[in-house]
Amino acid sequence: MKTLSIILILVNVRHTNDLEKYIIIVSLSTLISNLIILKSIFKLVNLKKYQYNWNRIKQHFLANNKLFILQVAIQLYSYIDKIMFGIFW
């Protein structure tokens, strides 16, 4: 998937005005690769044998949201850093 996204970026993104195309390609390639991984995880793990405790699920969900927000902030920082270098160079 990464190879395909790099090819799409090299073919479609040619100017600094193509930022929207770049964002769409990167976002969709990340989403599709994560969905592929998730599909293979569901094939390996049988979820029917587990009992669900919604309080624990909520606790883990809230903790994971903190990590998710940090990850988004790091990715935004790195993308904006690349954009800033493109503007000033």
N, C-alpha and C positions, 0 to 999 in steps of 0.2 A: 504494500500500500504506500509505503514511503517513496519507493521508486516511482510509482505512478504519480504521486503528488509532486515530486520534483520535476518530472517531465511536464506535467500540466503547468507548473509555475514557469518553467523555462519557455514553454510554447506561448502561453497566454499573457504573461506579465512582461511587458516590454518598456513601459514608461512609468514615471512616478505617479501618473494619473490613474494607474491600474491598481491602486491600493485595495479597492473593493473586491476585485477579482482575486487578489492575493489572500485577503482575509477569508473569502468564501472557500477557496481551495484548501487552505490550511485547516479551517474549521471542519469542513466536510470530510477531509481525509482523516482527521483525528477521530471524528464521530464514527465513521465507518470502520476504522481499525478497532476501536473500542467495542463496537457492536459485534464484530467478528470474534474477538476474544471472549466476549460475554457469552456468545452462542456456544463456543467450544467448552466454556466452563460449565454451562448447564448440561452439556452432554456427559461430563465427567462426574458431576456431583448430583446425587439423588436428594432432592429437597423434601420429599414426602416423608422421610423417616425422622425428620427433626420436628420438635415441638417449639412453637413460637411463643416467646414471652414479649409482649408488645412494649413493656416498660424498658426492657433491655435493648430492644430494637430502637426505640426512641433515643435512649442514651447513646448508643453507638452512632445513630444517625446525626445527632447533634455534634458529637465529637468529630465525625467525618466531615461535617459541613465546615468546621473551623479549618481543617486541613485543605478542603476544597477551595475555600476563599483565599488561603495563603498561596495555593498553587496558581490560581487565576491571577493573583496580584504579581507573582513572579513572572508568569508568561506575558502579562501586559507590559511589565517593566522591560522585559527583553525585546518584545516587538517594538515598543516605543523607542527603545534605545537604537534598534536597527533603523527605524524611520528617521530618527534625529541624525544619525550618521549619514543617511542618504540626503537629508536636507542640507547639511552643512558641508558636505564634501563636494 
